[in-house]
Amino acid sequence: MTDAPAPLAAAAKAPARWPLSLVVGGVLTAVVVLTALIAFVWTPYDVEAQNIAAKLTTPSVIHPFGTDHFGRDVLSMIMVGAQNSLAVALVAVGIGAGIGVPLGLTAAARGGWVDDLVMRGNDLIFAFPALLLAVMITAVFGPGAINAVIAIGLFNIPVFTRVARGAAMGLWTREYVLAARTAGKSKALISIQHILPNLMSLLVVQAAIQFAVGIVAEAGLSYVGLGAQPPMPSWGRMLAEAQTMIGFAPWLAVMPGLAIFITVLGLSLTGDGLRDRLDPRVRERRA
């Protein structure tokens, strides 16, 4: 047997490179998460402390991001606001994946009227955007972070259902699934033991993307007053409060806007990098 050519052998032995988007996105996301964690134990100032004498102070050494119209430190508010944004998005994605993935697997496994029922239910939820769902929920239960979580989580359910169902439909024709069915395994057991593990990489990528969508959705809901309520800081509400003062205090809009931009960019790059890293077809095209 002849040995493989040296360049091919070296390429086969070379470890897979980490995509640049994954590295950059991971760093940005880690910075945001670390900021939120630090805010649990320390912030430069008390986010609820008002100092009218120092209101609308421009960014300086004492207040790196300036102060708002109540004299509150903007940096401290952004740090605590990161906790709210990440928590809402994380729980909303958990709700969407926790309900949507089992629904998608069930629809793919059962087919027939079960599949039709699940997909028509998805279409019904898709007809109501997260903002409209939040308005409906708020009309019944009142505004708040919990209701924002419910609205965004409900919107995520059909997304994960469609992703799980679409990928699972293709896996049900694979040889190892057919062998498991021949061995007498139930469809539910096959879905758990064979289908779901092969979907994990796709679901992780989708979760990262929906995490970014959740951050934007939470900021939008807070902007219109349906998210976290005072005195809890929120990036979206900070933008709403800054819109009348942007002409003479632009930092009030720039700083929370940058926080949202960096967070969404980091999560989006992380999702794109994870797809490149975990999907062998993408790796082959870029090799």
NORKA-V276130 format. One record per backbone hydrogen bond with DSSP energy under -1.0 kcal/mol. CO is the residue of the C=O (numbers start at 1). NH is the residue of the N-H. Records with the same first field share a line. If there is no record, write none. Layout:
BEGIN
CO = NH / NH
END
This chain:
BEGIN
5 = 9
6 = 10
7 = 11
8 = 12
9 = 13
10 = 14
19 = 23
20 = 24
21 = 25
22 = 26
23 = 27
24 = 28
25 = 29
26 = 30
27 = 31
28 = 32
29 = 33
30 = 34
31 = 35
32 = 36
33 = 37
34 = 38
35 = 39
37 = 40
38 = 41 / 42
46 = 49
51 = 54
52 = 55
54 = 57
57 = 67
63 = 60 / 66
66 = 74
68 = 56 / 71
70 = 51
72 = 68
73 = 77
74 = 78
75 = 79
76 = 80
77 = 81
78 = 82
80 = 84
81 = 85
82 = 86
83 = 87
84 = 88
85 = 89
86 = 90
87 = 91
88 = 92
89 = 93
90 = 94
91 = 95
92 = 96
93 = 97
94 = 98
95 = 99
96 = 100
97 = 101
99 = 103
100 = 104
101 = 105
102 = 106
103 = 107
104 = 108
105 = 109
106 = 110
107 = 111
111 = 114 / 115
112 = 116
113 = 117
114 = 118
115 = 119
116 = 120
117 = 121
118 = 122
119 = 123
120 = 124
121 = 125
122 = 126
123 = 127
125 = 128
129 = 133
130 = 134
131 = 135
132 = 136
133 = 137
134 = 138
135 = 139
137 = 141
138 = 142
144 = 148
145 = 149
146 = 150
147 = 151
148 = 152
149 = 153
150 = 154
151 = 155
152 = 156
153 = 157
156 = 160
157 = 161
158 = 162
159 = 163
160 = 164
161 = 165
162 = 166
163 = 167
164 = 168
165 = 169
167 = 171
168 = 172
171 = 174
174 = 178
175 = 179
176 = 180
177 = 181
178 = 182
179 = 183
180 = 185
181 = 184
186 = 190
187 = 191
188 = 192
189 = 193
190 = 194 / 195
191 = 196
196 = 199
199 = 203
200 = 204
201 = 205
202 = 206
203 = 207
204 = 208
205 = 209
206 = 210
207 = 211
208 = 212
209 = 213
210 = 214
211 = 215
212 = 216
213 = 217
214 = 218
215 = 219
216 = 220
217 = 221
218 = 222
219 = 223
220 = 224
221 = 226
222 = 225
226 = 144
229 = 232
234 = 238
235 = 239
236 = 240
237 = 241
238 = 242
242 = 245
245 = 249
249 = 252
250 = 253 / 254
251 = 255
253 = 257
254 = 258
255 = 259
256 = 260
257 = 261
258 = 262
259 = 263
260 = 264
261 = 265
262 = 266
263 = 267
264 = 268
265 = 269
266 = 270
267 = 271
268 = 272
269 = 273
270 = 274
271 = 275
272 = 276
273 = 277
274 = 278
275 = 279
279 = 283
280 = 284
281 = 285
282 = 286
END
